[in-house]
Amino acid sequence: MIRSDLTEKILDIKREKGWSWKYICDEIGGFSPVLLVGALLGQHKLTKPQAAKAGELFGLSKAETAMLNEVPMRGADAVMPPTDPLIYRFYELVLVNGPAWKALIEEEFGDGIMSAIDFDMQMERLPDPKGDRVKITMSGKFLPFKYYGASGNVPAYGYKEE
């Protein structure tokens, strides 16, 4: 079995049982719902205890349960640009706002990136009379660019210079 087959099996069982992602996340526990759902969709790995809980919940074989604990090939099946309208809007957010985000992060922190590994994300629904809103909060560790070969009074890392 390949990982995409396991994802389809999990989605089939979810549909057959009528489970919500909230129910599944509550049963497995231990991670943010974004990370748990991402793992079940093949983009993250679960810990061994979480994989065991998921395996029991979904009635998976030993091999399928073990696959949930393997580091996946993240983004392997992604089509660029994304064709799903909701996912495309995130792509559009980055295309349109990315240069401003980059400029503002570099001005505040220096030469580097926001980690997508040492990262946290929450999603919440905000009621609004004009139509409910989606609030997504992202927090990633700042990772300064390393200036290899730096010597003398030249900084080794791209932290903001005062």
Backbone as a chain_set.jsonl record, in Angstrom:
{"seq": "MIRSDLTEKILDIKREKGWSWKYICDEIGGFSPVLLVGALLGQHKLTKPQAAKAGELFGLSKAETAMLNEVPMRGADAVMPPTDPLIYRFYELVLVNGPAWKALIEEEFGDGIMSAIDFDMQMERLPDPKGDRVKITMSGKFLPFKYYGASGNVPAYGYKEE", "coords": {"N": [[0.844, -1.186, 0.0], [0.483, 2.237, -0.774], [1.011, 5.568, 0.563], [-1.003, 7.386, -0.244], [-3.107, 5.659, -0.804], [-3.734, 4.753, 1.757], [-4.631, 7.148, 2.879], [-6.982, 7.516, 1.361], [-8.407, 5.264, 2.241], [-8.775, 5.894, 4.956], [-10.359, 8.218, 4.663], [-12.605, 7.058, 3.418], [-13.575, 5.412, 5.512], [-14.112, 7.374, 7.426], [-16.226, 8.709, 6.121], [-18.105, 6.588, 5.889], [-18.643, 6.056, 8.597], [-19.619, 8.452, 9.403], [-18.194, 10.312, 10.84], [-16.902, 13.319, 12.312], [-14.145, 15.583, 11.771], [-13.463, 16.743, 14.159], [-14.387, 14.878, 16.072], [-12.69, 12.703, 15.444], [-10.15, 13.843, 15.955], [-10.416, 14.372, 18.698], [-10.525, 11.759, 19.641], [-7.989, 10.729, 18.982], [-6.064, 12.685, 19.818], [-3.454, 14.822, 21.335], [-2.131, 16.461, 19.437], [-2.426, 19.552, 17.612], [-5.548, 20.135, 15.918], [-5.146, 20.841, 13.202], [-2.639, 19.722, 12.598], [-3.122, 16.996, 13.206], [-5.228, 16.291, 11.403], [-3.873, 16.853, 9.049], [-1.894, 14.866, 9.232], [-3.435, 12.52, 9.006], [-4.247, 12.904, 6.446], [-1.937, 12.453, 5.126], [0.273, 14.218, 5.25], [1.814, 14.682, 7.495], [3.473, 12.998, 10.234], [2.292, 10.709, 12.71], [2.808, 10.227, 16.249], [3.989, 7.138, 17.722], [2.157, 6.225, 19.795], [-0.12, 7.776, 19.06], [-0.532, 6.894, 16.44], [-1.192, 4.257, 17.012], [-3.632, 4.639, 18.355], [-5.117, 5.789, 16.253], [-4.991, 3.682, 14.445], [-6.48, 1.739, 15.812], [-8.957, 3.073, 16.021], [-9.705, 3.37, 13.302], [-9.583, 0.749, 12.489], [-7.238, -0.334, 11.318], [-4.609, -2.214, 9.678], [-1.532, -3.701, 10.992], [0.63, -2.866, 9.406], [-0.469, -0.635, 8.093], [-1.003, 1.007, 10.269], [1.616, 1.403, 11.186], [2.563, 2.873, 9.029], [1.41, 5.353, 9.457], [3.102, 6.412, 11.285], [5.38, 6.98, 9.937], [7.688, 9.256, 8.386], [6.325, 11.344, 6.028], [6.363, 11.97, 2.424], [6.121, 15.033, 2.038], [3.769, 17.179, 0.455], [3.993, 15.932, -1.994], [2.062, 15.231, -3.925], [1.054, 17.631, -4.714], [-0.402, 19.985, -6.859], [0.719, 22.663, -8.781], [-0.097, 25.853, -9.974], [-2.349, 25.517, -7.149], [-5.457, 23.811, -7.705], [-7.822, 23.542, -6.334], [-10.324, 25.674, -5.167], [-10.398, 26.781, -2.486], [-7.857, 26.164, -1.426], [-6.36, 27.423, -3.375], [-6.827, 30.112, -2.735], [-5.226, 30.515, -0.502], [-2.743, 30.239, -1.685], [-2.919, 32.439, -3.372], [-3.013, 34.449, -1.404], [-0.359, 34.312, -0.503], [1.033, 34.915, -2.873], [0.146, 37.559, -3.372], [0.458, 38.937, -0.908], [2.863, 38.03, 0.066], [5.41, 39.357, -0.63], [5.167, 41.693, 0.966], [4.909, 40.576, 3.531], [7.416, 39.364, 3.721], [9.12, 41.65, 3.593], [8.331, 43.009, 5.933], [8.835, 41.101, 7.969], [11.628, 40.801, 7.667], [12.448, 43.414, 8.248], [11.772, 43.581, 10.927], [13.043, 41.323, 12.146], [15.4, 40.622, 10.759], [17.662, 39.109, 8.347], [16.359, 36.27, 7.211], [14.148, 33.455, 7.756], [10.71, 32.457, 8.431], [10.071, 29.687, 10.291], [8.59, 26.703, 9.071], [8.607, 24.399, 10.308], [9.277, 24.497, 13.088], [6.689, 25.454, 14.276], [3.386, 26.756, 14.69], [-0.169, 26.614, 14.464], [-3.419, 27.883, 14.561], [-6.925, 27.611, 14.045], [-9.965, 29.322, 13.884], [-13.483, 29.992, 14.175], [-15.113, 33.009, 13.627], [-17.925, 34.581, 14.598], [-19.982, 36.691, 12.608], [-22.18, 39.219, 11.657], [-22.323, 39.828, 8.961], [-21.504, 37.583, 7.736], [-19.872, 34.694, 8.738], [-16.437, 34.567, 9.795], [-13.179, 33.302, 9.009], [-10.538, 32.731, 11.097], [-7.153, 32.541, 11.099], [-4.269, 31.804, 12.793], [-0.859, 31.995, 12.672], [2.297, 30.946, 13.813], [5.671, 30.99, 13.727], [9.019, 29.984, 14.39], [11.694, 32.307, 14.158], [14.239, 31.934, 11.888], [17.426, 32.755, 11.429], [19.356, 33.673, 8.557], [22.37, 31.981, 7.879], [25.522, 33.246, 7.585], [27.839, 31.825, 6.004], [31.293, 31.257, 6.472], [31.816, 33.655, 7.652], [33.831, 36.088, 9.24], [36.004, 37.863, 11.529], [34.703, 41.04, 12.303], [32.3, 40.605, 11.102], [28.943, 39.635, 11.176], [27.807, 36.321, 12.0], [25.278, 35.423, 11.641], [22.043, 36.333, 10.316], [20.584, 38.073, 12.056], [18.618, 40.94, 13.03], [20.336, 43.954, 12.72], [21.315, 46.336, 15.064]], "CA": [[0.0, 0.0, 0.0], [1.179, 3.524, -0.746], [0.406, 6.469, 1.54], [-2.253, 7.955, -0.764], [-4.141, 4.629, -0.638], [-4.129, 4.774, 3.163], [-5.441, 8.356, 3.042], [-8.314, 7.236, 0.799], [-9.072, 4.311, 3.14], [-9.188, 6.657, 6.144], [-11.482, 9.072, 4.26], [-13.764, 6.186, 3.21], [-14.081, 5.016, 6.831], [-14.689, 8.599, 8.008], [-17.528, 8.909, 5.472], [-19.008, 5.487, 6.267], [-19.012, 6.175, 10.014], [-20.223, 9.763, 9.637], [-17.395, 11.002, 11.85], [-16.355, 14.647, 12.024], [-12.719, 15.696, 12.097], [-13.391, 17.046, 15.588], [-14.506, 13.598, 16.781], [-11.467, 11.923, 15.203], [-9.057, 14.506, 16.678], [-10.633, 14.146, 20.131], [-10.209, 10.353, 19.922], [-6.539, 10.49, 18.849], [-5.459, 13.635, 20.743], [-2.023, 15.047, 21.418], [-1.64, 17.471, 18.508], [-3.401, 20.49, 17.075], [-6.374, 19.527, 14.866], [-4.546, 21.061, 11.879], [-1.581, 18.731, 12.415], [-3.711, 15.649, 13.191], [-5.913, 16.073, 10.122], [-2.801, 16.789, 8.057], [-1.255, 13.543, 9.319], [-4.35, 11.53, 8.447], [-4.282, 13.15, 4.996], [-0.658, 12.044, 4.564], [1.267, 15.281, 5.191], [2.607, 14.664, 8.723], [3.482, 11.686, 10.88], [1.785, 10.628, 14.079], [3.673, 9.483, 17.164], [3.566, 5.736, 17.793], [0.887, 6.086, 20.525], [-1.211, 8.341, 18.266], [-0.767, 5.98, 15.323], [-1.906, 3.098, 17.574], [-5.025, 5.069, 18.574], [-5.743, 5.939, 14.936], [-5.135, 2.335, 13.899], [-7.617, 1.104, 16.488], [-10.152, 3.812, 15.648], [-10.042, 3.101, 11.91], [-9.481, -0.687, 12.197], [-6.146, -0.497, 10.356], [-3.656, -3.313, 9.87], [-0.262, -3.308, 11.621], [1.433, -2.128, 8.423], [-1.105, 0.663, 7.874], [-0.773, 1.785, 11.491], [3.039, 1.784, 11.165], [2.738, 3.897, 7.995], [1.027, 6.64, 10.04], [4.231, 6.867, 12.096], [6.508, 7.243, 9.043], [7.793, 10.612, 7.849], [5.809, 11.294, 4.663], [6.904, 12.851, 1.391], [5.157, 16.13, 2.137], [3.489, 17.958, -0.743], [4.379, 15.183, -3.188], [1.001, 15.204, -4.932], [0.513, 18.976, -4.891], [-0.398, 20.587, -8.193], [0.968, 24.105, -8.668], [-0.791, 26.373, -8.803], [-3.426, 24.642, -6.683], [-6.699, 23.933, -8.471], [-8.951, 23.645, -5.408], [-10.512, 27.11, -4.912], [-10.037, 27.205, -1.132], [-6.395, 26.105, -1.316], [-5.825, 28.456, -4.255], [-6.884, 31.411, -2.059], [-4.024, 30.615, 0.332], [-1.674, 30.482, -2.649], [-3.1, 33.83, -3.776], [-2.577, 35.273, -0.271], [1.102, 34.357, -0.504], [1.479, 35.648, -4.068], [-0.168, 38.978, -3.265], [0.958, 39.523, 0.336], [4.181, 37.487, 0.406], [6.484, 40.344, -0.618], [5.013, 42.578, 2.124], [5.253, 39.78, 4.718], [8.881, 39.227, 3.704], [9.724, 42.94, 3.947], [8.035, 43.321, 7.33], [9.576, 40.154, 8.821], [13.054, 41.138, 7.606], [12.669, 44.669, 8.964], [11.625, 43.328, 12.366], [13.914, 40.265, 12.66], [16.662, 40.521, 10.038], [17.738, 38.262, 7.155], [16.063, 34.891, 7.582], [12.83, 32.935, 7.389], [9.844, 31.945, 9.474], [10.07, 28.232, 10.183], [7.36, 25.942, 8.881], [8.817, 23.18, 11.083], [9.04, 24.95, 14.466], [5.553, 26.224, 13.787], [2.089, 26.472, 15.298], [-1.265, 27.222, 13.733], [-4.76, 27.668, 15.081], [-8.006, 28.092, 13.203], [-11.207, 29.484, 14.635], [-14.619, 30.631, 13.508], [-15.529, 34.243, 14.268], [-19.268, 34.972, 14.138], [-20.077, 38.04, 12.068], [-23.502, 39.364, 11.035], [-22.185, 39.907, 7.495], [-20.998, 36.273, 7.305], [-18.813, 34.262, 9.641], [-15.077, 34.759, 9.31], [-12.175, 32.303, 9.356], [-9.339, 33.361, 11.653], [-6.013, 31.624, 11.149], [-3.112, 32.392, 13.455], [0.352, 31.217, 12.426], [3.453, 31.377, 14.589], [6.843, 30.187, 13.402], [10.294, 30.463, 14.917], [12.533, 33.005, 13.192], [15.516, 31.258, 11.633], [18.274, 33.696, 10.694], [20.257, 33.158, 7.534], [23.738, 31.838, 8.374], [26.517, 33.736, 6.633], [28.96, 30.906, 6.119], [32.604, 31.85, 6.235], [31.92, 34.979, 8.289], [34.982, 36.2, 10.148], [36.259, 39.222, 12.0], [33.544, 41.678, 12.919], [31.133, 40.316, 10.268], [28.066, 38.726, 11.926], [27.658, 34.981, 11.439], [23.857, 35.174, 11.394], [21.303, 37.478, 9.807], [19.69, 38.776, 12.982], [18.52, 42.379, 12.795], [21.433, 44.732, 13.273], [20.816, 47.545, 15.754]], "C": [[0.886, 1.245, 0.0], [0.374, 4.48, 0.127], [-0.915, 7.062, 1.048], [-3.403, 6.956, -0.678], [-4.656, 4.607, 0.804], [-4.992, 6.006, 3.45], [-6.863, 8.109, 2.536], [-9.088, 6.259, 1.68], [-9.601, 5.036, 4.378], [-10.396, 7.541, 5.812], [-12.75, 8.258, 4.012], [-14.402, 5.791, 4.54], [-14.736, 6.211, 7.516], [-16.089, 8.843, 7.44], [-18.533, 7.858, 5.914], [-19.516, 5.63, 7.696], [-19.72, 7.497, 10.318], [-19.485, 10.575, 10.691], [-17.004, 12.397, 11.373], [-14.854, 14.611, 12.323], [-12.549, 15.982, 13.586], [-13.46, 15.758, 16.409], [-13.203, 12.801, 16.656], [-10.299, 12.52, 15.994], [-9.201, 14.309, 18.184], [-10.253, 12.714, 20.519], [-8.701, 10.092, 19.904], [-5.766, 11.385, 19.809], [-3.974, 13.868, 20.554], [-1.441, 16.106, 20.505], [-2.775, 18.439, 18.206], [-4.265, 19.766, 16.037], [-5.785, 19.709, 13.463], [-3.482, 19.999, 11.609], [-2.144, 17.315, 12.353], [-4.398, 15.357, 11.863], [-4.878, 15.994, 9.004], [-2.105, 15.436, 8.054], [-2.152, 12.474, 8.699], [-4.512, 11.697, 6.942], [-2.92, 12.915, 4.343], [0.435, 13.081, 4.543], [2.15, 15.38, 6.433], [2.639, 13.237, 9.247], [2.86, 11.802, 12.254], [2.84, 9.962, 14.951], [3.183, 8.041, 17.196], [2.278, 5.568, 18.609], [-0.313, 6.661, 19.755], [-1.553, 7.424, 17.092], [-1.539, 4.747, 15.81], [-3.372, 3.444, 17.816], [-5.771, 5.189, 17.248], [-5.975, 4.57, 14.305], [-6.321, 1.605, 14.503], [-8.927, 1.762, 16.06], [-10.63, 3.434, 14.242], [-9.982, 1.619, 11.541], [-8.397, -0.992, 11.182], [-5.282, -1.711, 10.69], [-2.406, -2.778, 10.569], [0.569, -2.447, 10.668], [0.85, -0.739, 8.169], [-0.885, 1.584, 9.073], [0.672, 2.273, 11.535], [3.287, 2.9, 10.147], [2.372, 5.281, 8.533], [2.144, 7.242, 10.88], [5.468, 7.159, 11.249], [6.498, 8.695, 8.58], [7.343, 10.559, 6.392], [6.621, 12.156, 3.692], [5.895, 13.999, 1.268], [5.013, 16.886, 0.817], [3.749, 17.233, -2.05], [3.321, 15.23, -4.291], [0.419, 16.581, -5.232], [0.663, 19.447, -6.332], [-0.185, 22.082, -8.006], [0.642, 24.787, -9.979], [-1.924, 25.442, -8.396], [-4.701, 24.867, -7.49], [-7.928, 24.004, -7.572], [-9.121, 25.116, -5.033], [-10.094, 27.563, -3.514], [-8.517, 27.212, -0.962], [-5.761, 27.178, -2.2], [-5.837, 29.816, -3.572], [-5.697, 31.593, -1.113], [-2.809, 30.894, -0.553], [-1.71, 31.943, -3.092], [-2.677, 34.789, -2.654], [-1.064, 35.419, -0.257], [1.615, 35.137, -1.706], [1.3, 37.15, -3.902], [0.502, 39.618, -2.051], [2.367, 39.071, 0.716], [5.305, 38.505, 0.406], [6.396, 41.302, 0.579], [5.365, 41.83, 3.41], [6.765, 39.66, 4.839], [9.547, 40.517, 4.156], [9.526, 43.255, 5.424], [8.775, 42.393, 8.294], [11.055, 40.505, 8.83], [13.36, 42.439, 8.326], [12.646, 44.442, 10.471], [12.695, 42.377, 12.911], [15.284, 40.209, 12.011], [16.529, 39.601, 8.838], [17.51, 36.815, 7.575], [14.666, 34.506, 7.136], [12.008, 32.623, 8.632], [9.761, 30.433, 9.26], [8.671, 27.688, 9.936], [7.481, 24.602, 9.601], [8.6, 23.481, 12.558], [7.911, 25.967, 14.358], [4.295, 25.825, 14.542], [1.022, 27.199, 14.492], [-2.574, 26.891, 14.432], [-5.759, 28.246, 14.081], [-9.245, 28.228, 14.066], [-12.244, 30.192, 13.784], [-15.003, 31.87, 14.306], [-16.913, 34.627, 13.735], [-19.271, 36.431, 13.686], [-21.433, 38.156, 11.383], [-23.45, 39.431, 9.505], [-21.735, 38.58, 6.893], [-19.822, 35.893, 8.175], [-17.45, 34.352, 8.969], [-14.201, 33.596, 9.777], [-10.962, 33.057, 9.874], [-8.257, 32.287, 11.749], [-4.841, 32.379, 11.748], [-1.928, 31.46, 13.223], [1.495, 31.809, 13.24], [4.606, 30.436, 14.272], [8.102, 30.806, 13.978], [11.053, 31.194, 13.81], [13.858, 32.272, 13.094], [16.395, 32.199, 10.813], [19.121, 32.976, 9.651], [21.655, 33.084, 8.132], [24.698, 32.277, 7.271], [27.769, 32.87, 6.789], [30.255, 31.598, 5.734], [32.778, 33.224, 6.858], [33.106, 34.991, 9.243], [35.161, 37.661, 10.559], [35.017, 39.8, 12.653], [32.269, 41.508, 12.079], [30.24, 39.331, 11.022], [27.923, 37.379, 11.218], [26.207, 34.686, 11.063], [23.142, 36.468, 11.031], [20.316, 38.114, 10.759], [19.704, 40.264, 12.673], [19.678, 43.106, 13.479], [20.872, 46.013, 13.878], [21.705, 48.719, 15.426]], "O": [[1.906, 1.295, 0.687], [-0.801, 4.238, 0.402], [-1.848, 7.223, 1.834], [-4.553, 7.356, -0.497], [-5.854, 4.46, 1.044], [-5.976, 5.915, 4.184], [-7.834, 8.455, 3.209], [-10.299, 6.408, 1.849], [-10.738, 4.816, 4.796], [-11.348, 7.606, 6.589], [-13.847, 8.702, 4.351], [-15.624, 5.83, 4.682], [-15.799, 6.073, 8.12], [-17.023, 9.145, 8.183], [-19.667, 8.18, 6.269], [-20.683, 5.356, 7.975], [-20.345, 7.642, 11.368], [-20.077, 11.425, 11.357], [-16.801, 12.623, 10.18], [-14.366, 13.729, 13.03], [-11.593, 15.512, 14.203], [-12.674, 15.572, 17.338], [-12.683, 12.289, 17.648], [-9.544, 11.786, 16.632], [-8.203, 14.101, 18.875], [-9.72, 12.486, 21.605], [-8.194, 9.321, 20.719], [-4.903, 10.901, 20.541], [-3.319, 13.217, 19.739], [-0.35, 16.608, 20.774], [-3.937, 18.17, 18.511], [-3.772, 18.874, 15.346], [-5.915, 18.819, 12.623], [-3.429, 19.437, 10.515], [-1.695, 16.512, 11.535], [-4.18, 14.303, 11.264], [-4.995, 15.158, 8.108], [-1.763, 14.914, 6.993], [-1.677, 11.62, 7.95], [-4.87, 10.75, 6.241], [-2.76, 13.147, 3.145], [1.452, 12.87, 3.883], [3.147, 16.102, 6.414], [1.914, 12.371, 8.757], [2.897, 12.86, 12.882], [3.677, 9.213, 14.448], [2.074, 7.755, 16.744], [1.382, 4.843, 18.176], [-1.402, 6.09, 19.796], [-2.726, 7.205, 16.789], [-2.426, 4.25, 15.117], [-4.257, 2.642, 17.521], [-6.914, 4.748, 17.129], [-7.021, 4.323, 13.705], [-7.075, 0.934, 13.798], [-9.901, 1.068, 15.767], [-11.821, 3.207, 14.025], [-10.293, 1.257, 10.406], [-8.597, -1.811, 10.284], [-5.235, -2.167, 11.832], [-2.236, -1.569, 10.721], [1.138, -1.432, 11.069], [1.598, 0.23, 8.043], [-0.617, 2.776, 8.919], [0.927, 3.426, 11.883], [4.124, 3.774, 10.375], [2.959, 6.279, 8.113], [2.138, 8.441, 11.158], [6.502, 7.547, 11.791], [5.436, 9.292, 8.402], [7.915, 9.811, 5.599], [7.456, 12.962, 4.103], [4.944, 13.929, 0.489], [6.002, 17.192, 0.151], [3.728, 17.854, -3.113], [3.664, 15.266, -5.473], [-0.593, 16.691, -5.924], [1.728, 19.318, -6.936], [-0.836, 22.702, -7.166], [1.086, 24.315, -11.025], [-2.407, 24.661, -9.215], [-4.986, 25.99, -7.907], [-8.976, 24.482, -8.006], [-8.152, 25.752, -4.619], [-9.494, 28.628, -3.372], [-7.956, 28.162, -0.415], [-4.75, 27.774, -1.829], [-4.93, 30.614, -3.809], [-5.214, 32.712, -0.942], [-1.949, 31.699, -0.196], [-0.674, 32.603, -3.177], [-2.056, 35.819, -2.918], [-0.541, 36.51, -0.029], [2.54, 35.939, -1.571], [2.19, 37.928, -4.247], [1.052, 40.714, -2.151], [2.993, 39.667, 1.593], [6.095, 38.531, 1.35], [7.422, 41.681, 1.144], [6.041, 42.378, 4.281], [7.328, 39.832, 5.92], [10.437, 40.491, 5.006], [10.452, 43.716, 6.092], [9.285, 42.843, 9.32], [11.68, 40.507, 9.891], [14.414, 42.568, 8.95], [13.424, 45.052, 11.204], [13.204, 42.59, 14.012], [16.245, 39.786, 12.653], [15.423, 39.341, 8.364], [18.365, 36.207, 8.218], [14.077, 35.138, 6.259], [12.539, 32.536, 9.739], [9.419, 29.969, 8.172], [7.695, 28.158, 10.52], [6.58, 23.767, 9.523], [7.819, 22.794, 13.218], [8.142, 27.176, 14.35], [4.162, 24.683, 14.981], [1.271, 28.256, 13.914], [-2.801, 25.754, 14.843], [-5.484, 29.22, 13.379], [-9.542, 27.356, 14.882], [-11.929, 30.886, 12.818], [-15.197, 31.796, 15.52], [-17.057, 34.959, 12.559], [-18.642, 37.288, 14.305], [-21.801, 37.278, 10.603], [-24.437, 39.121, 8.837], [-21.599, 38.466, 5.674], [-18.883, 36.671, 8.336], [-17.326, 34.23, 7.75], [-14.459, 32.988, 10.816], [-10.417, 33.919, 9.184], [-8.437, 31.258, 12.401], [-4.466, 33.452, 11.275], [-1.993, 30.273, 13.544], [1.635, 33.028, 13.338], [4.525, 29.233, 14.521], [8.225, 32.03, 14.04], [11.057, 30.754, 12.66], [14.517, 32.021, 14.103], [16.134, 32.415, 9.629], [19.54, 31.834, 9.839], [22.087, 34.012, 8.816], [24.679, 31.739, 6.164], [28.641, 33.159, 7.609], [30.306, 32.404, 4.805], [33.786, 33.89, 6.618], [33.35, 34.022, 9.962], [34.542, 38.564, 9.997], [34.358, 39.139, 13.455], [31.274, 42.192, 12.319], [30.723, 38.289, 11.466], [27.919, 37.311, 9.989], [25.942, 33.796, 10.256], [23.582, 37.559, 11.394], [19.3, 38.65, 10.316], [20.675, 40.786, 12.125], [19.955, 42.895, 14.66], [20.047, 46.689, 13.263], [21.463, 49.828, 15.902]]}, "num_chains": 1, "name": "protein.A"}
